[in-house]
């Protein structure tokens, strides 16, 4: 019988936030959304800011937010090495929404100056956090 689970670790520069057995891990790579199960072919990809979903046994789903970093897949393990990783329960949805609105307003004002790239990064972070929070509520 084929193995239906894979070991998954999610770590940031500050701490390990998840280590356990997963049936499916869903993440946003730079080329699009990835769904990974046991036996997946080896893969290494850069991650976009956004949610990582880990479905464990008995359909329990854990949602995390990652900002930057890499996803490494081996047939028997999945490792997320993130610059920043948060449990979705630790994200203040109201603060993320306010950050998104501030970034959008600032981008509209600073379209032509050097701050534009930094404002785009701030917006991507806020949008990624909001996606993680909303995915956890589904």
C-alpha positions as CSV (number, residue, x, y, z in Angstrom):
1,X,0.0,0.0,0.0
2,X,1.4,3.4,-0.9
3,X,2.1,5.9,1.8
4,X,-0.6,8.6,1.9
5,X,1.2,11.0,4.2
6,X,4.4,13.1,4.1
7,X,6.4,14.8,6.8
8,X,6.1,18.6,6.6
9,X,8.2,21.3,8.4
10,X,7.4,25.1,8.2
11,X,10.2,27.2,9.6
12,X,11.1,30.9,9.6
13,X,14.2,32.8,10.7
14,X,12.6,33.1,14.1
15,X,11.0,29.7,14.8
16,X,9.6,26.4,13.6
17,X,5.9,26.9,13.4
18,X,4.8,23.5,12.2
19,X,6.3,20.0,12.1
20,X,4.1,17.0,11.5
21,X,2.5,14.6,9.1
22,X,0.4,15.9,6.2
23,X,-1.8,14.4,3.6
24,X,-1.7,17.5,1.3
25,X,0.2,20.8,1.4
26,X,-0.9,23.7,-0.8
27,X,1.4,26.7,-1.4
28,X,1.8,29.6,-3.8
29,X,5.1,29.2,-5.8
30,X,6.3,31.9,-8.2
31,X,4.8,29.9,-11.1
32,X,1.5,29.3,-9.5
33,X,-0.4,27.3,-6.9
34,X,1.1,23.9,-5.9
35,X,-0.7,20.9,-4.3
36,X,1.8,18.4,-2.9
37,X,1.1,14.9,-1.6
38,X,3.3,12.0,-0.6
39,X,5.5,10.7,-3.4
40,X,5.7,14.0,-5.2
41,X,8.6,14.4,-7.5
42,X,11.5,16.5,-6.0
43,X,10.9,20.2,-6.4
44,X,12.5,23.5,-5.3
45,X,10.6,26.8,-5.8
46,X,10.6,30.3,-4.5
47,X,7.4,31.2,-2.6
48,X,5.1,34.2,-3.1
49,X,3.8,36.0,0.0
50,X,0.6,34.2,1.0
51,X,-1.1,31.2,2.6
52,X,0.3,27.7,3.0
53,X,-2.4,25.1,3.8
54,X,-1.5,21.9,5.5
55,X,-4.2,19.2,5.6
56,X,-3.4,16.6,8.3
57,X,-5.1,13.3,9.0
58,X,-8.9,13.4,9.6
59,X,-9.1,16.5,7.3
60,X,-7.9,18.9,9.8
61,X,-6.6,22.0,8.0
62,X,-3.9,24.4,9.3
63,X,-3.3,27.7,7.5
64,X,-0.1,29.7,7.8
65,X,1.1,32.9,6.2
66,X,4.6,33.0,4.7
67,X,6.6,35.9,3.3
68,X,9.4,35.0,1.0
69,X,11.5,31.9,1.2
70,X,11.5,28.5,-0.5
71,X,9.6,25.3,-0.7
72,X,11.6,22.1,-1.0
73,X,9.8,18.8,-1.9
74,X,11.3,15.4,-1.6
75,X,9.2,12.1,-2.0
76,X,9.0,11.7,1.8
77,X,9.2,15.3,3.1
78,X,8.1,18.9,2.5
79,X,10.1,21.8,3.9
80,X,9.1,25.4,3.9
81,X,12.0,27.8,4.7
82,X,10.4,31.2,5.0
83,X,11.8,34.6,5.8
84,X,8.6,35.2,7.8
85,X,6.1,32.6,8.8
86,X,3.0,33.2,11.0
87,X,0.1,31.1,12.2
88,X,-3.0,32.6,10.7
89,X,-4.5,33.0,14.2
90,X,-1.6,35.4,15.0
91,X,-2.6,37.8,12.1
92,X,-4.7,40.8,13.0
93,X,-7.1,40.9,10.0
94,X,-8.1,44.5,10.7
95,X,-4.4,45.7,10.8
96,X,-3.7,43.8,7.6
97,X,-6.7,45.4,5.9
98,X,-5.5,48.9,7.1
99,X,-2.0,48.2,5.8
100,X,-3.4,47.2,2.4
101,X,-5.4,50.4,2.2
102,X,-2.4,52.5,3.2
103,X,-0.2,50.8,0.7
104,X,-2.8,51.3,-2.1
105,X,-3.2,55.0,-1.3
106,X,0.6,55.5,-1.1
107,X,1.1,53.7,-4.4
108,X,-1.4,56.0,-6.1
109,X,0.5,59.1,-4.7
110,X,4.0,57.8,-5.4
111,X,3.6,56.1,-8.8
112,X,6.6,58.0,-10.2
113,X,9.2,58.0,-7.4
114,X,11.7,55.5,-6.0
115,X,9.3,54.5,-3.1
116,X,7.0,52.6,-5.5
117,X,8.9,49.3,-5.3
118,X,8.8,49.3,-1.5
119,X,5.1,50.2,-1.6
120,X,4.4,47.3,-3.9
121,X,6.2,45.0,-1.4
122,X,4.1,46.3,1.5
123,X,0.9,45.8,-0.6
124,X,1.9,42.2,-1.5
125,X,2.6,41.4,2.2
126,X,-0.8,42.8,3.3
127,X,-2.6,41.0,0.5
128,X,-0.9,37.7,1.3
129,X,-1.8,38.0,5.0
130,X,-5.5,38.7,4.1
131,X,-5.5,35.7,1.7
132,X,-4.2,33.5,4.5
133,X,-6.8,34.8,7.0
134,X,-9.6,34.4,4.5
135,X,-8.5,30.9,3.5
136,X,-8.5,29.8,7.1
137,X,-12.1,30.9,7.4
138,X,-13.3,28.7,4.5
